[in-house]
Amino acid sequence: MNPDLQIVGAGLTGLTAAIEAAERGWRVTVAEAHSSPGGRARTLAAPFRANLGTHAIYVDGPWWAWLERRGLTPPIVGAPRQAGLVRAGGRLGPWPAELSRAIAALPAEAPAEESLRAWLLRHVDAKTAEAIIAVVFIFTFDHDPGRLSAAFAHQRLRRALAGGVRYVVGGWSTLVDLLAERAAGLGAQIRTRTRVPALPAGPTILATSLATARRLTGDSSLTWPGGRTATVDLGLRADGGPDWFRVLDLDDRIYAARYSLADPTLAPPGHELIQISAACAPGERKADAELRVQHLLDQSWPGWRAAVQWHRSALRTHCTGAIDLPGTTWHDRPAISRGGALTVATDQSAAPGLLAEVGIAAAQLAVQQLGETSTPAEAYERV
């Protein structure tokens, strides 16, 4: 029998959509090109269980509440007590208290029409403005967050600094397994190693990247700005390592964290897993970004080169969610409903949220919109 709904992509977005639809009693099939579900939320196998995507989950968001209602919350840990370091003006030191005070003193609302940099310069001096802009890199992955919409950046800055960040024990795959098991338990069929060459007939949710959705549909309007980031993952011997959990480089837009300090299961005994993101300007080569990362490590972890046991790096484009430029909001991003029985749910779609939450909200909206137009079976009959 034909499924009521076909979902392309078994990442966090696709699995959420599968659960939402299956809870409505729909017959769901999920096609995943990879050998296992997860998409960009996959975690590498031991010995160094590095995540492919973002590493924290915001427990104050609607997605966490959605997981709680279904008993799907994964085991989590908070950030360890080890101090974080900030690099500013070429020097390493503790988080500057004056920066927190400056952020707290900003107006509660910022305009969508104005750039973050222009808005900040009306409230703080240029040095403080650039420091705040550098902090915004952590949750936008953009090389120059000052160019983004002030409303977009400021809302996320307030939420990110309010706390509530937790790390999933065992990496993102722990959560992926919980979602996949629930979807399968509700009757959804998850077919891995299944590449979809053309747009499926019948009710469909494309839970992919915008680029893949654009290729499958031929719809050139499926595009939106995203970040360009170099990632460097290192497995290191722990002997003689420094006593910090994370380093934020305000000078070079780099964020490094020793995730195995929060979750020791991510690395073998006596070893550490550090994952690093570095903003890349248009045209900047991965090798040049890696050099900047190495200079930061030389300063923050003396002797790190001799301790390296494993190394991986990549240049990731449009893989870190949507960014909104001045004059735009999430409402202006590519619409989820594409006409008929087709919906597109990505982390760059017209949905609210922070980072991966956008894709989750898009998945929920896609299922809701398909259900409001007609039952999937009825829509299938008309296609």
C-alpha positions in Angstrom: 0.0 0.0 0.0 1.2 3.5 -0.7 2.2 5.5 2.4 0.1 8.4 3.5 3.3 10.5 3.8 6.8 10.3 2.5 9.6 12.0 4.3 13.0 12.5 2.6 15.7 12.8 5.2 16.0 11.1 8.6 17.8 13.8 10.5 16.3 15.5 13.6 13.8 17.3 11.4 12.7 14.2 9.5 12.4 12.0 12.6 10.4 14.7 14.4 8.1 14.9 11.4 7.7 11.1 11.3 6.7 11.0 14.9 4.3 13.9 14.6 2.6 12.3 11.5 2.6 8.7 12.9 1.0 10.0 16.1 -1.9 11.1 13.9 -2.2 7.6 12.6 -0.6 8.2 9.2 1.4 5.6 7.4 4.8 7.1 7.1 7.9 6.2 5.1 11.2 7.9 5.7 14.0 7.7 3.1 17.6 8.3 4.3 20.6 8.2 1.9 23.0 7.4 4.7 23.5 4.0 6.3 21.9 5.3 9.6 19.5 8.0 10.6 20.7 11.3 12.1 21.7 13.5 9.2 24.0 16.3 10.5 23.2 15.0 14.1 25.2 11.8 13.7 28.0 11.0 16.1 31.1 9.2 15.0 31.9 5.8 16.4 34.4 5.3 19.2 37.1 6.0 20.1 36.4 9.7 19.6 32.7 10.3 19.4 32.7 13.6 17.7 29.4 15.1 16.6 28.9 16.2 13.0 26.5 19.0 14.0 26.0 21.5 16.8 26.8 20.1 20.3 24.3 21.6 22.8 20.6 21.6 23.3 18.7 24.5 24.8 16.5 23.1 27.5 14.3 26.2 27.7 13.1 25.8 24.1 9.8 24.3 22.8 11.6 21.3 21.4 12.8 20.2 24.9 9.2 20.5 26.1 8.1 18.4 23.1 10.6 15.7 24.0 9.5 15.8 27.7 5.9 15.2 26.8 6.8 12.0 24.9 9.4 10.7 27.4 12.1 11.2 24.9 14.5 13.5 26.7 18.1 12.0 26.5 20.5 11.9 29.4 22.2 15.2 29.6 25.0 17.0 31.5 25.7 20.6 32.1 28.9 22.5 31.4 31.7 21.5 33.9 32.9 24.0 36.4 36.3 24.5 34.8 36.7 28.1 33.8 36.2 29.3 30.3 38.7 31.6 28.7 38.3 34.6 26.4 40.9 35.8 23.9 40.7 39.5 23.3 43.4 41.8 22.1 45.7 38.8 21.7 45.5 37.9 25.4 43.7 35.1 27.2 41.7 35.7 30.3 38.4 35.1 32.1 35.1 36.3 30.7 35.1 40.1 31.1 32.4 41.1 33.6 32.1 44.4 31.8 31.0 42.6 28.7 28.1 40.9 30.6 27.1 44.3 32.1 27.1 45.9 28.6 24.9 43.1 27.2 22.5 43.3 30.1 22.2 47.1 29.7 21.1 46.8 26.0 17.4 47.6 25.2 15.1 44.7 25.5 14.2 44.9 21.8 16.2 45.5 18.6 14.9 46.5 15.1 14.9 43.9 12.3 15.6 46.6 9.7 18.9 47.7 11.2 22.2 45.8 11.3 23.5 44.5 14.6 26.6 46.6 14.3 24.8 49.9 13.5 22.3 49.2 16.4 25.1 48.4 18.9 27.0 51.6 18.0 24.1 53.6 19.1 24.3 52.1 22.6 27.9 51.1 23.3 31.4 52.1 22.2 33.0 50.5 19.1 35.3 48.1 21.1 32.4 46.8 23.1 30.2 46.5 20.0 32.8 44.3 18.3 33.2 42.1 21.3 29.5 41.5 21.5 29.4 40.8 17.7 32.2 38.2 18.3 30.1 36.5 20.9 27.2 36.3 18.5 29.3 34.1 16.3 28.8 31.2 18.7 25.2 30.7 17.7 25.2 32.1 14.2 28.5 30.7 12.8 28.8 33.7 10.6 32.1 35.4 9.9 30.6 38.9 10.6 27.5 38.8 12.8 27.6 42.5 12.8 26.0 42.5 9.4 23.0 40.5 10.5 19.6 41.8 11.5 19.8 43.4 15.0 16.6 41.7 16.1 17.7 38.3 14.9 21.1 38.5 16.6 19.9 40.2 19.8 17.0 37.8 20.5 19.4 34.8 20.3 22.1 36.6 22.3 19.8 37.1 25.2 18.6 33.5 25.1 22.0 31.9 24.7 23.5 33.8 27.7 20.4 33.1 29.9 21.7 29.6 30.5 20.0 26.3 30.0 22.5 24.7 27.6 23.0 20.9 28.1 25.1 18.3 26.4 23.6 15.0 25.3 25.5 12.1 26.9 27.0 9.9 24.2 26.7 12.6 21.6 23.7 13.5 19.3 23.3 9.9 18.3 21.8 9.1 21.7 18.9 11.4 20.9 18.7 10.2 17.3 18.3 6.6 18.5 15.5 7.6 20.8 13.6 9.5 18.0 14.2 6.7 15.5 12.9 4.0 18.0 9.8 6.1 18.8 9.1 6.6 15.1 9.5 2.9 14.3 7.4 2.0 17.3 4.6 4.1 15.9 4.8 2.3 12.6 7.0 4.6 10.6 9.3 2.8 8.1 12.8 4.2 8.1 14.6 3.1 5.0 18.4 3.8 5.1 20.7 3.7 2.1 17.8 5.0 0.1 18.7 7.9 -2.1 15.7 9.7 -3.7 16.6 10.8 -7.2 13.4 12.7 -8.0 10.5 14.3 -6.1 8.2 11.6 -4.8 4.6 11.5 -5.9 2.0 12.1 -3.2 2.2 13.9 0.2 5.9 14.6 0.9 8.0 16.4 3.4 11.5 17.3 2.2 13.5 17.3 5.5 16.8 17.9 3.8 19.0 20.9 3.1 17.6 23.7 1.0 20.1 22.8 -1.7 18.8 19.2 -1.9 15.2 20.5 -1.9 16.1 22.9 -4.6 17.6 20.2 -6.7 14.6 17.8 -6.2 12.0 20.5 -6.9 13.7 22.7 -9.4 12.5 25.6 -7.4 15.2 28.3 -7.4 13.4 30.3 -4.6 14.5 27.6 -2.1 17.6 29.6 -1.0 18.6 31.6 2.1 21.8 32.8 3.6 23.8 30.6 5.9 27.1 30.5 7.6 30.5 29.3 6.4 32.5 27.6 9.1 35.6 25.6 9.4 35.5 22.8 12.0 38.5 21.1 13.5 38.1 18.1 15.8 41.0 16.7 17.8 41.5 13.6 19.9 44.3 14.4 22.4 46.1 12.7 25.2 44.9 14.3 28.4 48.3 14.3 30.3 49.4 17.9 31.0 46.4 19.5 29.4 45.1 22.9 30.5 42.3 23.5 33.0 39.6 25.0 30.8 36.4 23.8 29.3 36.0 26.3 26.4 37.8 29.1 24.8 36.0 32.0 23.0 38.3 33.9 20.6 36.8 37.4 20.2 39.7 38.4 17.9 39.4 35.6 15.3 35.8 34.3 15.8 36.7 30.9 17.0 35.0 28.7 19.6 36.7 25.7 21.1 35.3 23.2 23.7 36.6 20.1 25.4 33.3 18.2 25.2 34.9 15.1 26.9 35.3 17.2 30.0 31.5 17.4 30.2 30.9 13.8 29.0 33.9 11.4 29.4 32.2 8.8 27.2 33.2 10.8 24.1 36.9 9.9 24.4 38.9 6.9 25.6 40.3 7.0 29.2 43.2 9.3 29.4 42.2 11.3 26.3 40.2 14.4 25.5 37.9 15.3 22.6 38.0 19.0 21.6 35.8 20.4 18.8 36.4 23.8 17.3 34.4 26.1 15.0 36.1 29.0 13.2 34.2 31.5 11.1 35.3 31.7 7.5 35.0 34.8 5.4 33.9 34.4 1.8 36.8 33.0 -0.2 38.8 32.0 2.9 40.5 28.6 2.5 40.0 25.9 5.0 43.8 25.7 5.4 43.9 29.4 6.4 41.2 28.9 9.0 43.0 25.9 10.4 46.1 28.0 10.9 44.1 30.5 12.9 42.8 27.6 15.1 46.4 26.3 15.5 47.6 29.7 16.7 44.8 29.8 19.3 45.7 26.3 20.5 49.4 27.2 20.7 48.4 29.9 23.2 45.7 28.1 25.1 47.1 24.5 25.2 50.9 24.6 25.1 52.2 21.3 23.8 48.9 20.2 22.1 50.6 19.2 18.9 52.5 16.3 20.6 49.3 15.1 22.2 47.3 14.7 19.0 46.0 11.1 18.5 43.2 11.9 16.0 42.4 14.8 13.7 39.6 15.7 11.4 38.6 19.0 9.7 36.0 20.2 7.2 34.7 23.4 5.7 30.9 23.6 6.2 28.7 25.9 4.1 25.0 26.4 4.8 25.2 23.6 7.4 24.5 25.7 10.5 21.0 27.0 10.1 19.5 30.3 8.9 20.8 33.8 9.4 18.6 36.8 8.8 20.0 39.9 7.2 18.6 43.4 8.0 15.1 43.9 6.8 14.2 40.2 7.1 12.8 37.9 9.7 12.1 34.2 9.8 8.7 34.9 8.2 10.6 35.9 5.0 12.5 32.6 4.6 11.3 29.9 2.1 7.8 28.9 2.9 7.2 25.4 4.3 4.2 24.7 2.1 5.1 24.6 -1.6 1.7 24.0 -3.0 -0.4 20.8 -3.3 0.9 18.1 -1.1 4.6 19.2 -0.9 6.2 20.7 2.1 9.9 21.6 2.7 11.2 21.6 6.3 14.8 22.6 6.9 16.7 24.6 9.5 16.5 27.5 7.0 12.7 27.4 6.5 10.1 30.0 7.6 9.9 28.8 11.2 11.1 30.2 14.6 13.8 28.9 16.9 17.5 28.8 17.6 19.8 26.8 15.4 18.4 23.2 15.1 15.1 24.2 16.6 14.2 25.9 13.3 14.1 22.5 11.6 12.1 21.0 14.4 9.5 23.8 14.3 9.4 23.5 10.5 8.7 19.7 10.7 5.8 20.3 13.1 4.4 23.0 10.9 4.8 20.8 7.8 2.7 18.0 9.4 0.2 20.5 10.7 -0.2 22.1 7.3 -0.6 18.8 5.5 -3.2 17.8 8.0 -5.2 21.0 7.6 -5.4 20.9 3.8 -6.7 17.3 3.8 -5.8 13.9 5.2 -2.7 12.6 3.4 -4.6 9.7 1.9 -7.0 12.2 0.3 -4.2 14.3 -1.0 -2.5 11.3 -2.5 -5.6 10.4 -4.4 -5.6 13.9 -6.0 -2.0 13.9 -7.0 
